[in-house]
Amino acid sequence: MEVILDKRYEMEIVFEGETHTLCNLLRSILMEDDTVRAAAYSIDHPIVGEPQLYIRARSPKKSLLAAAETLRERCDEFRALVESI
């Protein structure tokens, strides 16, 4: 993970070795946050491109940390459901 833009209300991050899966999940969770104005990602090239996540929020770092924690909790919940089968 490399931060390529870090301003007061904006942040852009490159996720090396990741695909649509992680970025789309983070984008979806970020958009649930009322303090987030925009969250989007792009991959410049489908084969060799690295995903770039863009966040515009009151506090992008805080919103990203909260989204990561929410994602972890949801993954734990999903794991527990699968293990109960």
MMTF fields as JSON, N, C-alpha, C and O atoms, coordinates in Angstrom:
{
  "mmtfVersion": "1.0.0",
  "mmtfProducer": "UNKNOWN",
  "numBonds": 339,
  "numAtoms": 340,
  "numGroups": 85,
  "numChains": 1,
  "numModels": 1,
  "chainsPerModel": [1],
  "groupsPerChain": [85],
  "chainIdList": ["A"],
  "bondAtomList": [4, 2, 8, 6, 12, 10, 16, 14, 20, 18, 24, 22, 28, 26, 32, 30, 36, 34, 40, 38, 44, 42, 48, 46, 52, 50, 56, 54, 60, 58, 64, 62, 68, 66, 72, 70, 76, 74, 80, 78, 84, 82, 88, 86, 92, 90, 96, 94, 100, 98, 104, 102, 108, 106, 112, 110, 116, 114, 120, 118, 124, 122, 128, 126, 132, 130, 136, 134, 140, 138, 144, 142, 148, 146, 152, 150, 156, 154, 160, 158, 164, 162, 168, 166, 172, 170, 176, 174, 180, 178, 184, 182, 188, 186, 192, 190, 196, 194, 200, 198, 204, 202, 208, 206, 212, 210, 216, 214, 220, 218, 224, 222, 228, 226, 232, 230, 236, 234, 240, 238, 244, 242, 248, 246, 252, 250, 256, 254, 260, 258, 264, 262, 268, 266, 272, 270, 276, 274, 280, 278, 284, 282, 288, 286, 292, 290, 296, 294, 300, 298, 304, 302, 308, 306, 312, 310, 316, 314, 320, 318, 324, 322, 328, 326, 332, 330, 336, 334],
  "bondOrderList": [1, 1, 1, 1, 1, 1, 1, 1, 1, 1, 1, 1, 1, 1, 1, 1, 1, 1, 1, 1, 1, 1, 1, 1, 1, 1, 1, 1, 1, 1, 1, 1, 1, 1, 1, 1, 1, 1, 1, 1, 1, 1, 1, 1, 1, 1, 1, 1, 1, 1, 1, 1, 1, 1, 1, 1, 1, 1, 1, 1, 1, 1, 1, 1, 1, 1, 1, 1, 1, 1, 1, 1, 1, 1, 1, 1, 1, 1, 1, 1, 1, 1, 1, 1],
  "groupList": [{"groupName": "MET", "atomNameList": ["N", "CA", "C", "O"], "elementList": ["N", "C", "C", "O"], "formalChargeList": [0, 0, 0, 0], "bondAtomList": [1, 0, 2, 1, 3, 2], "bondOrderList": [1, 1, 2], "singleLetterCode": "M", "chemCompType": "L-PEPTIDE LINKING"}, {"groupName": "GLU", "atomNameList": ["N", "CA", "C", "O"], "elementList": ["N", "C", "C", "O"], "formalChargeList": [0, 0, 0, 0], "bondAtomList": [1, 0, 2, 1, 3, 2], "bondOrderList": [1, 1, 2], "singleLetterCode": "E", "chemCompType": "L-PEPTIDE LINKING"}, {"groupName": "VAL", "atomNameList": ["N", "CA", "C", "O"], "elementList": ["N", "C", "C", "O"], "formalChargeList": [0, 0, 0, 0], "bondAtomList": [1, 0, 2, 1, 3, 2], "bondOrderList": [1, 1, 2], "singleLetterCode": "V", "chemCompType": "L-PEPTIDE LINKING"}, {"groupName": "ILE", "atomNameList": ["N", "CA", "C", "O"], "elementList": ["N", "C", "C", "O"], "formalChargeList": [0, 0, 0, 0], "bondAtomList": [1, 0, 2, 1, 3, 2], "bondOrderList": [1, 1, 2], "singleLetterCode": "I", "chemCompType": "L-PEPTIDE LINKING"}, {"groupName": "LEU", "atomNameList": ["N", "CA", "C", "O"], "elementList": ["N", "C", "C", "O"], "formalChargeList": [0, 0, 0, 0], "bondAtomList": [1, 0, 2, 1, 3, 2], "bondOrderList": [1, 1, 2], "singleLetterCode": "L", "chemCompType": "L-PEPTIDE LINKING"}, {"groupName": "ASP", "atomNameList": ["N", "CA", "C", "O"], "elementList": ["N", "C", "C", "O"], "formalChargeList": [0, 0, 0, 0], "bondAtomList": [1, 0, 2, 1, 3, 2], "bondOrderList": [1, 1, 2], "singleLetterCode": "D", "chemCompType": "L-PEPTIDE LINKING"}, {"groupName": "LYS", "atomNameList": ["N", "CA", "C", "O"], "elementList": ["N", "C", "C", "O"], "formalChargeList": [0, 0, 0, 0], "bondAtomList": [1, 0, 2, 1, 3, 2], "bondOrderList": [1, 1, 2], "singleLetterCode": "K", "chemCompType": "L-PEPTIDE LINKING"}, {"groupName": "ARG", "atomNameList": ["N", "CA", "C", "O"], "elementList": ["N", "C", "C", "O"], "formalChargeList": [0, 0, 0, 0], "bondAtomList": [1, 0, 2, 1, 3, 2], "bondOrderList": [1, 1, 2], "singleLetterCode": "R", "chemCompType": "L-PEPTIDE LINKING"}, {"groupName": "TYR", "atomNameList": ["N", "CA", "C", "O"], "elementList": ["N", "C", "C", "O"], "formalChargeList": [0, 0, 0, 0], "bondAtomList": [1, 0, 2, 1, 3, 2], "bondOrderList": [1, 1, 2], "singleLetterCode": "Y", "chemCompType": "L-PEPTIDE LINKING"}, {"groupName": "PHE", "atomNameList": ["N", "CA", "C", "O"], "elementList": ["N", "C", "C", "O"], "formalChargeList": [0, 0, 0, 0], "bondAtomList": [1, 0, 2, 1, 3, 2], "bondOrderList": [1, 1, 2], "singleLetterCode": "F", "chemCompType": "L-PEPTIDE LINKING"}, {"groupName": "GLY", "atomNameList": ["N", "CA", "C", "O"], "elementList": ["N", "C", "C", "O"], "formalChargeList": [0, 0, 0, 0], "bondAtomList": [1, 0, 2, 1, 3, 2], "bondOrderList": [1, 1, 2], "singleLetterCode": "G", "chemCompType": "PEPTIDE LINKING"}, {"groupName": "THR", "atomNameList": ["N", "CA", "C", "O"], "elementList": ["N", "C", "C", "O"], "formalChargeList": [0, 0, 0, 0], "bondAtomList": [1, 0, 2, 1, 3, 2], "bondOrderList": [1, 1, 2], "singleLetterCode": "T", "chemCompType": "L-PEPTIDE LINKING"}, {"groupName": "HIS", "atomNameList": ["N", "CA", "C", "O"], "elementList": ["N", "C", "C", "O"], "formalChargeList": [0, 0, 0, 0], "bondAtomList": [1, 0, 2, 1, 3, 2], "bondOrderList": [1, 1, 2], "singleLetterCode": "H", "chemCompType": "L-PEPTIDE LINKING"}, {"groupName": "CYS", "atomNameList": ["N", "CA", "C", "O"], "elementList": ["N", "C", "C", "O"], "formalChargeList": [0, 0, 0, 0], "bondAtomList": [1, 0, 2, 1, 3, 2], "bondOrderList": [1, 1, 2], "singleLetterCode": "C", "chemCompType": "L-PEPTIDE LINKING"}, {"groupName": "ASN", "atomNameList": ["N", "CA", "C", "O"], "elementList": ["N", "C", "C", "O"], "formalChargeList": [0, 0, 0, 0], "bondAtomList": [1, 0, 2, 1, 3, 2], "bondOrderList": [1, 1, 2], "singleLetterCode": "N", "chemCompType": "L-PEPTIDE LINKING"}, {"groupName": "SER", "atomNameList": ["N", "CA", "C", "O"], "elementList": ["N", "C", "C", "O"], "formalChargeList": [0, 0, 0, 0], "bondAtomList": [1, 0, 2, 1, 3, 2], "bondOrderList": [1, 1, 2], "singleLetterCode": "S", "chemCompType": "L-PEPTIDE LINKING"}, {"groupName": "ALA", "atomNameList": ["N", "CA", "C", "O"], "elementList": ["N", "C", "C", "O"], "formalChargeList": [0, 0, 0, 0], "bondAtomList": [1, 0, 2, 1, 3, 2], "bondOrderList": [1, 1, 2], "singleLetterCode": "A", "chemCompType": "L-PEPTIDE LINKING"}, {"groupName": "PRO", "atomNameList": ["N", "CA", "C", "O"], "elementList": ["N", "C", "C", "O"], "formalChargeList": [0, 0, 0, 0], "bondAtomList": [1, 0, 2, 1, 3, 2], "bondOrderList": [1, 1, 2], "singleLetterCode": "P", "chemCompType": "L-PEPTIDE LINKING"}, {"groupName": "GLN", "atomNameList": ["N", "CA", "C", "O"], "elementList": ["N", "C", "C", "O"], "formalChargeList": [0, 0, 0, 0], "bondAtomList": [1, 0, 2, 1, 3, 2], "bondOrderList": [1, 1, 2], "singleLetterCode": "Q", "chemCompType": "L-PEPTIDE LINKING"}],
  "groupTypeList": [0, 1, 2, 3, 4, 5, 6, 7, 8, 1, 0, 1, 3, 2, 9, 1, 10, 1, 11, 12, 11, 4, 13, 14, 4, 4, 7, 15, 3, 4, 0, 1, 5, 5, 11, 2, 7, 16, 16, 16, 8, 15, 3, 5, 12, 17, 3, 2, 10, 1, 17, 18, 4, 8, 3, 7, 16, 7, 15, 17, 6, 6, 15, 4, 4, 16, 16, 16, 1, 11, 4, 7, 1, 7, 13, 5, 1, 9, 7, 16, 4, 2, 1, 15, 3],
  "groupIdList": [1, 2, 3, 4, 5, 6, 7, 8, 9, 10, 11, 12, 13, 14, 15, 16, 17, 18, 19, 20, 21, 22, 23, 24, 25, 26, 27, 28, 29, 30, 31, 32, 33, 34, 35, 36, 37, 38, 39, 40, 41, 42, 43, 44, 45, 46, 47, 48, 49, 50, 51, 52, 53, 54, 55, 56, 57, 58, 59, 60, 61, 62, 63, 64, 65, 66, 67, 68, 69, 70, 71, 72, 73, 74, 75, 76, 77, 78, 79, 80, 81, 82, 83, 84, 85],
  "secStructList": [7, 3, 3, 3, 3, 3, 7, 1, 1, 3, 3, 3, 3, 3, 7, 6, 6, 7, 7, 2, 2, 2, 2, 2, 2, 2, 2, 2, 2, 2, 6, 6, 1, 6, 6, 3, 3, 3, 3, 3, 3, 3, 3, 1, 1, 6, 6, 6, 7, 7, 3, 3, 3, 3, 3, 3, 3, 1, 1, 2, 2, 2, 2, 2, 2, 2, 2, 2, 2, 2, 2, 2, 2, 2, 2, 2, 2, 2, 2, 2, 2, 2, 2, 6, 7],
  "xCoordList": [0.847, 0.0, 0.901, 1.833, 0.605, 1.393, 0.45, -0.413, 0.62, -0.176, 0.459, 1.631, -0.317, 0.231, -0.348, 0.17, -1.419, -1.992, -2.524, -3.326, -2.081, -2.504, -2.729, -1.814, -3.955, -4.338, -5.365, -5.795, -5.742, -6.671, -7.977, -8.467, -8.543, -9.837, -9.766, -10.798, -8.583, -8.441, -7.282, -6.274, -7.462, -6.406, -6.513, -7.609, -5.362, -5.331, -4.256, -3.137, -4.617, -3.745, -3.658, -4.653, -2.456, -2.245, -2.107, -1.327, -2.864, -2.804, -2.08, -2.669, -0.807, -0.007, -0.433, -0.599, -0.606, -0.942, -2.397, -2.754, -3.241, -4.659, -5.472, -4.959, -6.739, -7.644, -8.895, -8.919, -9.911, -11.179, -11.78, -12.452, -11.544, -12.213, -12.024, -13.009, -10.804, -10.55, -11.019, -11.694, -10.674, -11.018, -12.522, -13.027, -13.238, -14.687, -15.336, -16.274, -14.848, -15.371, -15.106, -16.008, -13.878, -13.551, -14.385, -14.893, -14.523, -15.322, -16.763, -17.337, -17.339, -18.725, -18.884, -19.822, -17.973, -18.047, -17.795, -18.46, -16.848, -16.585, -17.831, -18.102, -18.581, -19.758, -20.894, -21.856, -20.809, -21.782, -21.528, -22.411, -20.34, -19.919, -20.449, -20.179, -21.197, -21.784, -20.746, -21.049, -19.532, -18.498, -17.734, -16.92, -17.987, -17.306, -18.134, -19.306, -17.515, -18.18, -18.056, -18.971, -16.897, -16.67, -15.663, -14.719, -15.884, -14.932, -15.038, -16.123, -13.913, -13.891, -12.527, -11.557, -12.478, -11.183, -11.121, -12.141, -9.9, -9.699, -8.483, -7.575, -8.497, -7.348, -7.052, -7.847, -5.901, -5.585, -5.471, -5.894, -4.912, -4.743, -5.225, -4.798, -6.106, -6.705, -5.719, -6.013, -4.581, -3.638, -2.51, -2.175, -1.933, -0.758, -1.015, -0.112, -2.217, -2.506, -2.697, -3.165, -2.338, -2.54, -3.745, -3.864, -4.633, -5.802, -5.419, -4.559, -6.082, -5.9, -7.24, -8.242, -7.255, -8.461, -8.396, -7.395, -9.473, -9.569, -10.648, -11.743, -10.331, -11.283, -11.327, -10.287, -12.522, -12.725, -13.666, -14.808, -13.171, -13.952, -13.495, -12.493, -14.234, -13.863, -12.491, -11.663, -12.265, -10.972, -10.714, -11.096, -10.072, -9.897, -9.201, -9.604, -8.166, -7.447, -8.358, -8.391, -9.087, -10.0, -11.09, -11.444, -11.612, -12.644, -12.1, -12.789, -10.869, -10.26, -10.026, -10.278, -9.547, -9.346, -10.673, -10.737, -11.716, -13.03, -13.553, -14.141, -13.342, -13.785, -13.025, -13.616, -11.733, -10.934, -11.408, -11.469, -11.74, -12.243, -13.603, -13.851, -14.475, -15.783, -15.617, -16.307, -14.707, -14.455, -13.956, -14.382, -13.065, -12.554, -13.688, -13.783, -14.54, -15.664, -16.615, -17.087, -16.891, -17.801, -17.188, -17.895, -15.88, -15.201, -15.245, -15.468, -15.035, -15.122, -16.528, -16.692, -17.527, -18.915, -19.2, -19.843, -18.731, -18.925, -18.223, -18.785, -17.0, -16.272, -17.044, -17.142, -17.582, -18.341, -19.585, -19.937, -20.235, -21.407, -21.034, -21.721, -19.946, -19.49, -19.078, -19.4, -18.374, -17.926, -19.09, -18.965, -20.222, -21.366, -22.132, -23.001, -21.832, -22.537, -22.045, -22.517],
  "yCoordList": [-1.161, 0.0, 1.235, 1.343, 2.155, 3.384, 4.579, 4.63, 5.525, 6.749, 7.678, 8.036, 8.069, 8.952, 10.365, 11.286, 10.536, 11.861, 11.875, 11.021, 12.837, 12.925, 14.393, 15.088, 14.844, 16.208, 16.174, 15.106, 17.329, 17.406, 16.671, 15.941, 16.85, 16.262, 15.189, 14.633, 14.893, 13.921, 12.974, 13.335, 11.761, 10.772, 9.833, 9.469, 9.451, 8.478, 7.451, 7.797, 6.188, 5.088, 4.082, 3.786, 3.555, 2.469, 1.173, 1.099, 0.162, -1.151, -2.116, -2.655, -2.329, -3.226, -4.668, -5.111, -5.387, -6.804, -7.097, -8.255, -6.087, -6.302, -6.191, -5.801, -6.54, -6.509, -5.713, -4.978, -5.879, -5.194, -5.569, -4.75, -6.788, -7.295, -6.384, -5.897, -6.144, -5.32, -3.885, -3.324, -3.297, -1.889, -1.671, -0.672, -2.581, -2.422, -2.561, -1.829, -3.493, -3.632, -2.368, -1.859, -1.865, -0.649, 0.535, 1.316, 0.662, 1.759, 1.684, 2.698, 0.5, 0.338, 0.711, 1.419, 0.24, 0.542, 2.028, 2.635, 2.608, 4.043, 4.874, 5.866, 4.477, 5.25, 5.13, 5.893, 4.195, 4.095, 5.161, 5.454, 5.732, 6.735, 8.108, 8.574, 8.746, 10.054, 11.155, 12.178, 10.97, 11.996, 11.869, 12.732, 10.81, 10.582, 11.203, 10.872, 12.099, 12.757, 11.939, 11.903, 11.277, 10.472, 9.382, 9.582, 8.227, 7.123, 6.372, 5.962, 6.201, 5.537, 4.886, 5.229, 3.947, 3.364, 3.139, 3.079, 3.017, 2.725, 1.834, 1.824, 1.093, 0.272, 0.639, 0.355, 1.274, 1.807, 0.733, 0.952, -0.411, -1.477, -2.781, -3.132, -3.505, -4.703, -5.823, -6.657, -5.864, -6.96, -6.532, -7.26, -5.375, -4.967, -3.77, -3.337, -3.233, -2.045, -2.344, -3.421, -1.397, -1.497, -0.621, 0.495, -1.109, -0.3, 0.926, 0.867, 2.034, 3.281, 3.654, 3.785, 3.823, 4.187, 5.671, 6.158, 6.381, 7.816, 8.031, 7.477, 8.838, 9.153, 10.661, 11.31, 11.211, 12.617, 12.597, 12.148, 13.092, 13.017, 14.077, 14.759, 14.204, 15.135, 14.762, 15.629, 13.451, 12.943, 11.609, 10.555, 11.651, 10.429, 9.288, 8.132, 9.598, 8.551, 7.873, 6.647, 8.684, 8.151, 7.3, 6.235, 7.769, 7.014, 5.7, 4.681, 5.71, 4.484, 3.474, 2.281, 3.949, 3.05, 2.442, 1.25, 3.245, 2.745, 1.73, 0.72, 1.991, 1.063, -0.259, -1.326, -0.197, -1.413, -2.24, -3.467, -1.577, -2.281, -2.913, -4.051, -2.195, -2.74, -3.949, -4.954, -3.858, -4.981, -6.196, -7.318, -5.986, -7.09, -7.749, -8.975, -6.936, -7.459, -8.266, -9.327, -7.773, -8.483, -9.79, -10.783, -9.797, -11.042, -12.062, -13.249, -11.609, -12.506, -13.091, -14.277, -12.252, -12.706, -13.736, -14.753, -13.481, -14.413, -15.746, -16.812, -15.681, -16.889, -17.721, -18.941, -17.071, -17.774, -18.439, -19.555, -17.765, -18.361, -19.602, -20.622, -19.505, -20.64, -21.812, -22.963, -21.517, -22.583, -23.255, -24.401, -22.563, -23.144, -24.126, -24.842, -24.173, -25.074, -26.494, -27.395],
  "zCoordList": [0.0, 0.0, 0.0, 0.797, -0.903, -0.995, -1.093, -1.97, -0.198, -0.226, -1.248, -1.126, -2.257, -3.289, -3.207, -3.839, -2.433, -2.199, -0.77, -0.391, 0.012, 1.399, 1.754, 2.195, 1.554, 1.882, 3.002, 3.437, 3.451, 4.582, 4.304, 5.166, 3.124, 2.806, 1.717, 1.341, 1.209, 0.125, 0.389, 0.996, -0.086, 0.028, -1.171, -1.6, -1.698, -2.784, -2.456, -2.077, -2.611, -2.217, -3.346, -4.007, -3.564, -4.519, -3.723, -2.773, -4.116, -3.468, -4.391, -5.328, -4.123, -4.967, -4.738, -3.602, -5.832, -5.755, -5.447, -5.234, -5.418, -5.135, -6.421, -7.47, -6.315, -7.465, -7.096, -6.108, -7.903, -7.664, -6.309, -5.682, -5.858, -4.664, -3.463, -2.907, -3.052, -1.872, -2.077, -1.214, -3.194, -3.43, -3.503, -2.99, -4.127, -4.222, -2.85, -2.534, -2.029, -0.671, 0.15, 0.816, 0.102, 0.835, 0.348, 1.152, -0.961, -1.521, -1.021, -0.625, -1.037, -0.582, 0.883, 1.249, 1.721, 3.152, 3.405, 4.244, 2.692, 2.844, 2.529, 3.206, 1.516, 1.126, 2.136, 2.061, 3.074, 4.16, 5.233, 6.04, 5.239, 6.227, 5.813, 4.706, 6.699, 6.392, 6.197, 5.582, 6.707, 6.56, 5.245, 4.917, 4.498, 3.214, 2.098, 1.92, 1.357, 0.222, -1.059, -1.882, -1.213, -2.416, -2.105, -1.34, -2.712, -2.635, -3.952, -4.363, -4.598, -5.892, -6.077, -5.402, -7.0, -7.328, -8.825, -9.511, -9.311, -10.731, -10.885, -10.054, -11.97, -12.351, -13.798, -14.693, -14.024, -15.351, -16.428, -17.563, -16.09, -17.066, -16.447, -15.347, -17.132, -16.523, -16.193, -15.337, -16.835, -16.595, -15.653, -14.719, -15.891, -15.116, -14.21, -13.495, -14.227, -13.435, -11.96, -11.587, -11.139, -9.692, -9.334, -9.84, -8.474, -8.114, -7.29, -6.411, -7.599, -6.869, -6.25, -6.954, -4.941, -4.206, -3.871, -3.346, -4.18, -3.905, -2.85, -2.947, -1.844, -0.779, -0.592, -0.477, -0.563, -0.199, 0.99, 0.889, 2.12, 3.359, 4.345, 4.127, 5.419, 6.478, 7.041, 7.32, 7.204, 7.665, 6.953, 7.46, 5.785, 4.993, 5.732, 5.6, 6.504, 7.231, 8.249, 8.356, 8.986, 9.996, 9.336, 9.843, 8.22, 7.503, 6.962, 7.007, 6.451, 5.939, 7.062, 6.89, 8.206, 9.35, 9.81, 10.111, 9.863, 10.261, 9.254, 9.64, 7.963, 6.92, 7.017, 6.85, 7.281, 7.422, 8.616, 8.539, 9.707, 10.895, 10.61, 11.008, 9.931, 9.55, 8.649, 8.821, 7.69, 6.786, 7.561, 7.289, 8.517, 9.328, 10.115, 10.169, 10.719, 11.486, 10.606, 11.011, 9.42, 8.51, 8.031, 7.862, 7.812, 7.414, 8.547, 8.305, 9.781, 10.936, 11.069, 11.352, 10.864, 10.927, 9.836, 10.096, 8.634, 7.525, 7.808, 7.559, 8.324, 8.668, 9.694, 9.56, 10.701, 11.727, 11.128, 11.509, 10.21, 9.548, 8.749, 8.809, 8.006, 7.199, 8.093, 7.801, 9.169, 10.076, 10.793, 11.224, 10.93, 11.611, 10.736, 11.233, 9.47, 8.54, 8.706, 8.013]
}
